[in-house]
Amino acid sequence: MQNEYVYHDRKMMKWMPFNALLEHGEYLQDLLQKKHQQQKPVILEDHYQELNYKLEEAYLTQTPIKLTLFSDQQYQTVQGTISQIDVSNKLLFLNNQQVVAQQIVDIELL
C-alpha cells in the first residue's frame, strides 16, 4: 500500500500565535508612551490676566521674554522679543517664529 498522505499547508494560520505576540508588544509600547506623556496644566483666570499683562508690557517696552509653551504633550521654551501680535488668530511673532497663544503656560521677562 502506498502512502497517499497529502500535506495541506495551513498558510498563515500557523503564524497567528506569533502575530498575537507582536500586537501585544505594540500595545505595551503604547502604554509606555502614554505613561510618559504629560497633561497640560490647568491655568486659572488670574494667571491668564497675569500672562496678558506681561505680554502687553513686553510688547510695549520691547523687553526680551522667555515663553514656556506646552504642545505635543511636552514643554518647550522660546526666547526673544515680540515683533507682532495677531489678536484675531491668537498668535505671537517672536524672532520670526510663530507662537500660538493657547500654548503659553508661563512668561518670564528677561
C-alpha positions as CSV (number, residue, x, y, z in Angstrom):
1,M,0.0,0.0,0.0
2,Q,1.3,3.4,-1.0
3,N,1.5,6.3,1.4
4,E,-1.1,8.7,-0.1
5,Y,-0.8,11.4,2.6
6,V,-1.0,14.8,1.1
7,Y,0.3,17.7,3.1
8,H,-2.2,20.6,3.4
9,D,-0.4,23.8,4.3
10,R,-2.2,25.9,6.7
11,K,-0.7,29.0,5.1
12,M,-0.7,32.0,7.6
13,M,-2.7,30.1,10.2
14,K,0.4,28.6,11.7
15,W,1.9,32.0,12.3
16,M,-1.1,33.5,14.1
17,P,0.2,33.0,17.7
18,F,3.3,35.0,16.8
19,N,1.2,37.7,15.4
20,A,-0.6,38.0,18.7
21,L,2.8,38.5,20.4
22,L,3.6,41.4,18.1
23,E,0.3,43.0,18.8
24,H,0.8,42.7,22.5
25,G,4.3,44.3,22.1
26,E,2.7,47.2,20.2
27,Y,0.1,47.6,23.0
28,L,2.8,47.7,25.7
29,Q,4.7,50.3,23.7
30,D,1.6,52.5,23.5
31,L,1.1,52.1,27.3
32,L,4.7,53.2,28.0
33,Q,4.4,56.2,25.7
34,K,1.2,57.3,27.4
35,K,2.8,56.9,30.8
36,H,5.5,59.4,29.9
37,Q,3.0,61.9,28.3
38,Q,2.3,65.0,30.4
39,Q,-1.0,66.7,30.7
40,K,-1.5,70.4,30.0
41,P,-1.7,72.3,33.3
42,V,-4.9,74.0,34.2
43,I,-4.5,77.8,34.1
44,L,-6.8,79.8,36.3
45,E,-8.3,83.1,35.3
46,D,-6.0,85.3,37.5
47,H,-3.0,83.6,35.9
48,Y,-4.4,84.4,32.4
49,Q,-4.6,88.0,33.4
50,E,-1.1,88.0,34.7
51,L,0.1,86.4,31.4
52,N,-1.8,89.1,29.4
53,Y,-0.3,91.9,31.5
54,K,3.3,90.5,31.0
55,L,2.7,90.2,27.2
56,E,1.4,93.7,26.9
57,E,4.3,95.1,29.0
58,A,6.9,93.1,27.0
59,Y,5.4,94.2,23.6
60,L,5.1,97.9,24.5
61,T,8.6,98.1,26.0
62,Q,10.2,95.7,23.6
63,T,11.6,93.7,26.5
64,P,13.0,90.2,25.8
65,I,11.0,87.4,27.2
66,K,11.2,83.7,27.8
67,L,8.0,81.8,27.0
68,T,7.2,78.3,28.3
69,L,4.9,76.5,25.9
70,F,3.0,73.3,26.2
71,S,2.5,71.4,22.9
72,D,2.5,67.7,21.9
73,Q,2.5,66.6,25.5
74,Q,5.8,68.3,26.3
75,Y,7.1,71.7,27.5
76,Q,9.2,73.9,25.2
77,T,10.9,77.3,25.8
78,V,11.3,80.1,23.4
79,Q,13.2,83.4,24.0
80,G,13.1,86.6,22.1
81,T,11.3,89.9,21.6
82,I,7.7,90.2,20.5
83,S,7.6,91.7,17.0
84,Q,3.9,91.4,16.3
85,I,0.7,90.2,17.9
86,D,-2.2,88.9,15.9
87,V,-5.2,89.2,18.2
88,S,-7.8,87.7,15.8
89,N,-5.8,84.5,15.2
90,K,-4.3,84.5,18.8
91,L,-0.7,84.4,17.5
92,L,2.5,86.0,18.7
93,F,5.5,86.5,16.4
94,L,8.7,86.1,18.4
95,N,12.0,86.5,16.4
96,N,10.3,85.4,13.2
97,Q,8.8,82.4,14.9
98,Q,5.0,82.0,15.2
99,V,3.7,81.1,18.7
100,V,0.1,80.0,19.4
101,A,-1.2,81.9,22.4
102,Q,-3.1,78.9,23.8
103,Q,0.2,77.0,24.2
104,I,1.7,79.6,26.6
105,V,2.0,78.3,30.1
106,D,4.4,80.9,31.6
107,I,6.1,84.2,30.7
108,E,9.4,85.4,32.2
109,L,10.6,88.9,31.5
110,L,14.4,89.0,30.9
